[in-house]
Amino acid sequence: MLATRTDVLAESSAETMLKVSNADAYYGKVQILFDMSVQVKKNQVVALIGANGAGKSTTLNLIVGRLKPARGDVLLDGKSIAGESVQSIAARGITCVPQRRRIFGVMTVRENLEVGSYPRRRDKAGTARILDEVFSLFPVLEKKANHLSGVLSGGEQQMLAIARGLMAQPQVLLLDEPSMGLSPKLTTEMFNDIRRIADTGRTVMIVEQNAYAALSVSDYGYVLENGSVALEGDAEKLIEDDYVRQTYLGA
């Protein structure tokens, strides 16, 4: 059964890796988020879906520290990070892969990945291990490790952007509109890659307008409307929900 409020947030937080709790947020004097509550449990993939202006990007900005809540809290592994700087939150283990990839086109694939490992630069053994893991997840990146990133295809560049995020060994990986600019075929392939990443034991939040693609690889989902949670539930059940199908899936 779908919940219209965040009843699950009343459960024990022992397994909760990331939590936004009853947050209000403003841009200037305009309130954008109203009592926003979402959470991601350890090793889950959670999707935030909704139309433009629903509050998806603002929620992301709240999590990564670009915006501070006027009310409420943001917690990572049970500890408040609300009000901390972007750099501090990144160092704590939250990595965001931004829209439109933003890779360094004049650098090689390997150099881009090395940039991603900068927060963990002192752990050379760990960096070597995660590079091997990334190459095993994305064999095409290993084959093109010495190629300039700017000549990669759009799908390969998105793959590189996600892989670069993994190089930081984050506790939570945030993906902001990962399907933007990709063809339907590449979108399907890319979301399959995200599911494979999650199946290695990583915790992922997807912020995405392509509701079906995001929900199809997620464990849990939130539907955002007008700055608050309109619906939430298991991703499979959200896909079958009549309102979600009519409003977001084109059914």
C-alpha atoms as a printed R data frame, in Angstrom:
    type eleno elety resid chain resno      x      y       z
1   ATOM     1    CA   MET     A     1  0.000  0.000   0.000
2   ATOM     2    CA   LEU     A     2  1.270  3.449  -0.912
3   ATOM     3    CA   ALA     A     3  1.751  6.043   1.813
4   ATOM     4    CA   THR     A     4  0.723  9.640   1.333
5   ATOM     5    CA   ARG     A     5  3.009 10.798   4.135
6   ATOM     6    CA   THR     A     6  6.342  9.589   5.378
7   ATOM     7    CA   ASP     A     7  5.167  6.958   7.832
8   ATOM     8    CA   VAL     A     8  8.314  4.930   7.209
9   ATOM     9    CA   LEU     A     9 10.375  7.705   8.780
10  ATOM    10    CA   ALA     A    10  8.934  6.735  12.141
11  ATOM    11    CA   GLU     A    11 10.728  3.385  11.893
12  ATOM    12    CA   SER     A    12 14.124  2.744  13.474
13  ATOM    13    CA   SER     A    13 16.854  4.779  11.783
14  ATOM    14    CA   ALA     A    14 19.440  1.998  12.301
15  ATOM    15    CA   GLU     A    15 19.473  1.147   8.599
16  ATOM    16    CA   THR     A    16 18.960  4.687   7.344
17  ATOM    17    CA   MET     A    17 21.978  6.103   5.584
18  ATOM    18    CA   LEU     A    18 20.536  9.443   4.412
19  ATOM    19    CA   LYS     A    19 17.496 11.297   5.730
20  ATOM    20    CA   VAL     A    20 15.834 14.629   5.036
21  ATOM    21    CA   SER     A    21 13.483 15.290   7.922
22  ATOM    22    CA   ASN     A    22 10.551 17.756   7.845
23  ATOM    23    CA   ALA     A    23 12.562 20.330   5.904
24  ATOM    24    CA   ASP     A    24 11.385 23.728   4.692
25  ATOM    25    CA   ALA     A    25 13.625 25.534   2.213
26  ATOM    26    CA   TYR     A    26 13.559 28.913   0.487
27  ATOM    27    CA   TYR     A    27 15.193 30.646  -2.446
28  ATOM    28    CA   GLY     A    28 15.171 34.205  -1.178
29  ATOM    29    CA   LYS     A    29 11.688 34.831   0.148
30  ATOM    30    CA   VAL     A    30 10.059 32.120  -1.955
31  ATOM    31    CA   GLN     A    31  9.414 28.844  -0.196
32  ATOM    32    CA   ILE     A    32 10.246 25.845  -2.384
33  ATOM    33    CA   LEU     A    33 10.138 22.864   0.002
34  ATOM    34    CA   PHE     A    34  7.339 22.248   2.485
35  ATOM    35    CA   ASP     A    35  7.871 19.713   5.274
36  ATOM    36    CA   MET     A    36 10.031 17.583   2.964
37  ATOM    37    CA   SER     A    37 10.854 14.142   4.354
38  ATOM    38    CA   VAL     A    38 12.680 11.462   2.373
39  ATOM    39    CA   GLN     A    39 15.156  8.774   3.326
40  ATOM    40    CA   VAL     A    40 17.526  6.274   1.763
41  ATOM    41    CA   LYS     A    41 18.377  3.086   3.619
42  ATOM    42    CA   LYS     A    42 21.761  1.449   3.326
43  ATOM    43    CA   ASN     A    43 22.267 -0.425   0.029
44  ATOM    44    CA   GLN     A    44 18.970  0.893  -1.374
45  ATOM    45    CA   VAL     A    45 18.319  2.652  -4.654
46  ATOM    46    CA   VAL     A    46 15.745  5.407  -4.106
47  ATOM    47    CA   ALA     A    47 14.185  7.520  -6.849
48  ATOM    48    CA   LEU     A    48 12.847 11.063  -6.506
49  ATOM    49    CA   ILE     A    49 10.549 11.733  -9.434
50  ATOM    50    CA   GLY     A    50  8.364 14.669 -10.404
51  ATOM    51    CA   ALA     A    51  7.831 17.386 -12.965
52  ATOM    52    CA   ASN     A    52  9.935 20.535 -13.335
53  ATOM    53    CA   GLY     A    53  9.461 22.707 -10.265
54  ATOM    54    CA   ALA     A    54  8.387 19.818  -8.038
55  ATOM    55    CA   GLY     A    55 11.325 20.318  -5.684
56  ATOM    56    CA   LYS     A    56 13.684 17.552  -6.834
57  ATOM    57    CA   SER     A    57 16.748 19.719  -7.459
58  ATOM    58    CA   THR     A    58 16.094 21.794  -4.336
59  ATOM    59    CA   THR     A    59 16.042 18.623  -2.244
60  ATOM    60    CA   LEU     A    60 19.355 17.640  -3.818
61  ATOM    61    CA   ASN     A    61 20.816 21.078  -3.097
62  ATOM    62    CA   LEU     A    62 19.701 20.698   0.513
63  ATOM    63    CA   ILE     A    63 21.476 17.353   0.831
64  ATOM    64    CA   VAL     A    64 24.795 18.463  -0.686
65  ATOM    65    CA   GLY     A    65 24.934 21.743   1.246
66  ATOM    66    CA   ARG     A    66 24.221 24.267  -1.496
67  ATOM    67    CA   LEU     A    67 21.110 25.258   0.434
68  ATOM    68    CA   LYS     A    68 20.389 25.303   4.149
69  ATOM    69    CA   PRO     A    69 17.023 24.250   5.569
70  ATOM    70    CA   ALA     A    70 14.962 26.985   7.211
71  ATOM    71    CA   ARG     A    71 13.395 24.230   9.303
72  ATOM    72    CA   GLY     A    72 14.051 20.535   9.682
73  ATOM    73    CA   ASP     A    73 17.244 18.550   9.316
74  ATOM    74    CA   VAL     A    74 19.454 16.520   6.986
75  ATOM    75    CA   LEU     A    75 21.202 13.501   8.477
76  ATOM    76    CA   LEU     A    76 23.919 11.210   7.161
77  ATOM    77    CA   ASP     A    77 24.253  7.927   9.036
78  ATOM    78    CA   GLY     A    78 22.281  9.438  11.927
79  ATOM    79    CA   LYS     A    79 24.363 12.620  12.246
80  ATOM    80    CA   SER     A    80 23.139 16.067  11.239
81  ATOM    81    CA   ILE     A    81 24.914 17.677   8.276
82  ATOM    82    CA   ALA     A    82 22.471 20.563   7.823
83  ATOM    83    CA   GLY     A    83 24.313 23.853   7.502
84  ATOM    84    CA   GLU     A    84 27.699 22.291   6.720
85  ATOM    85    CA   SER     A    85 29.662 23.396   3.667
86  ATOM    86    CA   VAL     A    86 29.576 21.563   0.335
87  ATOM    87    CA   GLN     A    87 33.198 20.514   0.865
88  ATOM    88    CA   SER     A    88 32.530 19.166   4.363
89  ATOM    89    CA   ILE     A    89 29.516 17.155   3.234
90  ATOM    90    CA   ALA     A    90 31.480 15.702   0.316
91  ATOM    91    CA   ALA     A    91 34.263 14.723   2.703
92  ATOM    92    CA   ARG     A    92 31.705 12.969   4.916
93  ATOM    93    CA   GLY     A    93 30.783 10.686   2.044
94  ATOM    94    CA   ILE     A    94 28.084 12.208  -0.176
95  ATOM    95    CA   THR     A    95 29.027 12.424  -3.853
96  ATOM    96    CA   CYS     A    96 26.778 14.053  -6.454
97  ATOM    97    CA   VAL     A    97 27.029 13.333 -10.180
98  ATOM    98    CA   PRO     A    98 25.625 16.541 -11.698
99  ATOM    99    CA   GLN     A    99 23.405 17.092 -14.705
100 ATOM   100    CA   ARG     A   100 25.054 17.170 -18.146
101 ATOM   101    CA   ARG     A   101 28.029 15.104 -16.920
102 ATOM   102    CA   ARG     A   102 30.591 17.965 -16.631
103 ATOM   103    CA   ILE     A   103 33.603 15.800 -17.312
104 ATOM   104    CA   PHE     A   104 36.970 17.332 -18.220
105 ATOM   105    CA   GLY     A   105 37.081 16.859 -21.980
106 ATOM   106    CA   VAL     A   106 40.753 17.785 -22.385
107 ATOM   107    CA   MET     A   107 41.789 15.138 -19.837
108 ATOM   108    CA   THR     A   108 41.953 11.400 -20.406
109 ATOM   109    CA   VAL     A   109 39.470  8.951 -18.980
110 ATOM   110    CA   ARG     A   110 42.027  7.823 -16.394
111 ATOM   111    CA   GLU     A   111 42.820 11.417 -15.401
112 ATOM   112    CA   ASN     A   112 39.110 12.147 -14.900
113 ATOM   113    CA   LEU     A   113 38.835  9.115 -12.644
114 ATOM   114    CA   GLU     A   114 41.903 10.188 -10.687
115 ATOM   115    CA   VAL     A   115 40.258 13.573 -10.097
116 ATOM   116    CA   GLY     A   116 37.286 11.718  -8.632
117 ATOM   117    CA   SER     A   117 39.535  9.960  -6.126
118 ATOM   118    CA   TYR     A   118 40.948 13.252  -4.780
119 ATOM   119    CA   PRO     A   119 38.937 13.209  -1.497
120 ATOM   120    CA   ARG     A   120 40.539  9.822  -0.723
121 ATOM   121    CA   ARG     A   121 43.954 10.660  -2.213
122 ATOM   122    CA   ARG     A   122 45.876  9.573   0.898
123 ATOM   123    CA   ASP     A   123 44.449  6.061   0.661
124 ATOM   124    CA   LYS     A   124 46.484  4.877  -2.329
125 ATOM   125    CA   ALA     A   125 45.663  1.208  -1.820
126 ATOM   126    CA   GLY     A   126 41.956  2.008  -1.597
127 ATOM   127    CA   THR     A   127 42.163  4.176  -4.721
128 ATOM   128    CA   ALA     A   128 43.808  1.370  -6.697
129 ATOM   129    CA   ARG     A   129 41.151 -1.062  -5.495
130 ATOM   130    CA   ILE     A   130 38.224  1.175  -6.417
131 ATOM   131    CA   LEU     A   131 39.785  1.883  -9.835
132 ATOM   132    CA   ASP     A   132 39.879 -1.861 -10.484
133 ATOM   133    CA   GLU     A   133 36.230 -2.093  -9.381
134 ATOM   134    CA   VAL     A   134 35.225  0.782 -11.659
135 ATOM   135    CA   PHE     A   135 36.979 -0.819 -14.624
136 ATOM   136    CA   SER     A   136 35.258 -4.131 -13.880
137 ATOM   137    CA   LEU     A   137 31.886 -2.338 -13.818
138 ATOM   138    CA   PHE     A   138 32.657 -0.359 -16.972
139 ATOM   139    CA   PRO     A   139 35.088 -2.351 -19.181
140 ATOM   140    CA   VAL     A   140 34.769  0.205 -21.979
141 ATOM   141    CA   LEU     A   141 36.378  2.831 -19.729
142 ATOM   142    CA   GLU     A   142 39.374  0.581 -19.159
143 ATOM   143    CA   LYS     A   143 39.727  0.073 -22.902
144 ATOM   144    CA   LYS     A   144 39.606  3.842 -23.420
145 ATOM   145    CA   ALA     A   145 41.535  4.821 -20.292
146 ATOM   146    CA   ASN     A   146 44.090  6.830 -22.276
147 ATOM   147    CA   HIS     A   147 41.581  8.463 -24.649
148 ATOM   148    CA   LEU     A   148 40.580 12.089 -24.240
149 ATOM   149    CA   SER     A   149 37.208 12.216 -22.515
150 ATOM   150    CA   GLY     A   150 35.892 14.828 -24.927
151 ATOM   151    CA   VAL     A   151 35.815 12.333 -27.810
152 ATOM   152    CA   LEU     A   152 33.679  9.774 -25.962
153 ATOM   153    CA   SER     A   153 30.064  9.252 -26.944
154 ATOM   154    CA   GLY     A   154 27.327 10.791 -24.819
155 ATOM   155    CA   GLY     A   155 26.596  7.467 -23.166
156 ATOM   156    CA   GLU     A   156 30.276  6.851 -22.447
157 ATOM   157    CA   GLN     A   157 30.635 10.331 -20.975
158 ATOM   158    CA   GLN     A   158 27.703  9.684 -18.623
159 ATOM   159    CA   MET     A   159 29.290  6.372 -17.710
160 ATOM   160    CA   LEU     A   160 32.548  8.206 -16.950
161 ATOM   161    CA   ALA     A   161 30.754 10.810 -14.829
162 ATOM   162    CA   ILE     A   162 29.174  8.075 -12.693
163 ATOM   163    CA   ALA     A   163 32.466  6.173 -12.473
164 ATOM   164    CA   ARG     A   164 34.256  9.341 -11.388
165 ATOM   165    CA   GLY     A   165 31.674  9.713  -8.606
166 ATOM   166    CA   LEU     A   166 32.373  6.162  -7.467
167 ATOM   167    CA   MET     A   167 36.086  6.919  -7.229
168 ATOM   168    CA   ALA     A   168 35.392  9.021  -4.117
169 ATOM   169    CA   GLN     A   169 34.114  5.835  -2.418
170 ATOM   170    CA   PRO     A   170 30.950  7.613  -1.250
171 ATOM   171    CA   GLN     A   171 28.557  6.424   1.410
172 ATOM   172    CA   VAL     A   172 25.749  7.781  -0.773
173 ATOM   173    CA   LEU     A   173 25.914  8.388  -4.528
174 ATOM   174    CA   LEU     A   174 23.480 11.046  -5.792
175 ATOM   175    CA   LEU     A   175 22.615 11.079  -9.501
176 ATOM   176    CA   ASP     A   176 21.031 14.272 -10.835
177 ATOM   177    CA   GLU     A   177 18.986 13.677 -14.009
178 ATOM   178    CA   PRO     A   178 21.356 10.984 -15.360
179 ATOM   179    CA   SER     A   179 19.258 10.388 -18.495
180 ATOM   180    CA   MET     A   180 19.453 14.010 -19.659
181 ATOM   181    CA   GLY     A   181 20.554 14.220 -23.290
182 ATOM   182    CA   LEU     A   182 20.638 10.454 -23.861
183 ATOM   183    CA   SER     A   183 18.670  8.485 -26.433
184 ATOM   184    CA   PRO     A   184 16.060  5.990 -25.172
185 ATOM   185    CA   LYS     A   185 18.426  3.075 -25.892
186 ATOM   186    CA   LEU     A   186 21.324  4.681 -24.035
187 ATOM   187    CA   THR     A   187 18.998  5.649 -21.189
188 ATOM   188    CA   THR     A   188 17.988  2.014 -20.736
189 ATOM   189    CA   GLU     A   189 21.623  0.885 -20.799
190 ATOM   190    CA   MET     A   190 22.669  3.581 -18.357
191 ATOM   191    CA   PHE     A   191 19.950  2.727 -15.819
192 ATOM   192    CA   ASN     A   192 20.915 -0.936 -16.085
193 ATOM   193    CA   ASP     A   193 24.449  0.185 -15.173
194 ATOM   194    CA   ILE     A   194 23.053  2.031 -12.134
195 ATOM   195    CA   ARG     A   195 21.294 -1.134 -10.978
196 ATOM   196    CA   ARG     A   196 24.523 -3.114 -11.388
197 ATOM   197    CA   ILE     A   197 26.338 -0.507  -9.283
198 ATOM   198    CA   ALA     A   198 23.705 -0.769  -6.566
199 ATOM   199    CA   ASP     A   199 23.922 -4.550  -6.597
200 ATOM   200    CA   THR     A   200 27.565 -4.280  -5.519
201 ATOM   201    CA   GLY     A   201 26.298 -2.930  -2.181
202 ATOM   202    CA   ARG     A   202 26.228  0.811  -2.808
203 ATOM   203    CA   THR     A   203 23.575  3.295  -1.678
204 ATOM   204    CA   VAL     A   204 22.112  5.443  -4.479
205 ATOM   205    CA   MET     A   205 19.576  8.252  -4.815
206 ATOM   206    CA   ILE     A   206 18.333  9.110  -8.323
207 ATOM   207    CA   VAL     A   207 16.728 12.480  -9.047
208 ATOM   208    CA   GLU     A   208 15.034 12.061 -12.397
209 ATOM   209    CA   GLN     A   209 12.194 13.239 -14.646
210 ATOM   210    CA   ASN     A   210 12.120  9.946 -16.549
211 ATOM   211    CA   ALA     A   211  9.899  8.308 -13.957
212 ATOM   212    CA   TYR     A   212  9.651  4.844 -15.466
213 ATOM   213    CA   ALA     A   213 13.387  4.468 -16.063
214 ATOM   214    CA   ALA     A   214 14.234  5.584 -12.530
215 ATOM   215    CA   LEU     A   215 11.573  3.506 -10.782
216 ATOM   216    CA   SER     A   216 12.390  0.414 -12.830
217 ATOM   217    CA   VAL     A   217 15.844  0.128 -11.204
218 ATOM   218    CA   SER     A   218 14.911  1.459  -7.753
219 ATOM   219    CA   ASP     A   219 13.808 -0.218  -4.551
220 ATOM   220    CA   TYR     A   220 11.752  2.706  -3.274
221 ATOM   221    CA   GLY     A   221 10.404  5.908  -4.746
222 ATOM   222    CA   TYR     A   222  9.036  9.328  -3.844
223 ATOM   223    CA   VAL     A   223  6.740 11.396  -6.027
224 ATOM   224    CA   LEU     A   224  7.344 15.105  -5.422
225 ATOM   225    CA   GLU     A   225  4.731 17.732  -6.233
226 ATOM   226    CA   ASN     A   226  4.774 21.422  -5.324
227 ATOM   227    CA   GLY     A   227  7.690 21.045  -2.945
228 ATOM   228    CA   SER     A   228  6.455 18.135  -0.861
229 ATOM   229    CA   VAL     A   229  5.989 14.369  -1.010
230 ATOM   230    CA   ALA     A   230  2.709 13.474  -2.714
231 ATOM   231    CA   LEU     A   231  3.233  9.703  -2.803
232 ATOM   232    CA   GLU     A   232  5.845  7.196  -1.715
233 ATOM   233    CA   GLY     A   233  6.212  3.453  -1.722
234 ATOM   234    CA   ASP     A   234  7.985  0.453  -3.160
235 ATOM   235    CA   ALA     A   235  9.100  1.297  -6.685
236 ATOM   236    CA   GLU     A   236  7.257 -1.638  -8.252
237 ATOM   237    CA   LYS     A   237  3.997 -0.548  -6.622
238 ATOM   238    CA   LEU     A   238  4.477  3.063  -7.713
239 ATOM   239    CA   ILE     A   239  4.874  1.925 -11.330
240 ATOM   240    CA   GLU     A   240  1.509  0.152 -11.064
241 ATOM   241    CA   ASP     A   241 -0.272  3.008  -9.260
242 ATOM   242    CA   ASP     A   242 -3.018  4.500 -11.451
243 ATOM   243    CA   TYR     A   243 -2.203  8.100 -10.548
244 ATOM   244    CA   VAL     A   244  1.507  7.677 -11.217
245 ATOM   245    CA   ARG     A   245  0.836  5.861 -14.507
246 ATOM   246    CA   GLN     A   246 -1.539  8.547 -15.756
247 ATOM   247    CA   THR     A   247  0.499 11.523 -14.547
248 ATOM   248    CA   TYR     A   248  4.107 10.449 -15.008
249 ATOM   249    CA   LEU     A   249  4.241  7.329 -17.160
250 ATOM   250    CA   GLY     A   250  1.992  8.424 -19.991
251 ATOM   251    CA   ALA     A   251 -0.403  5.497 -19.467
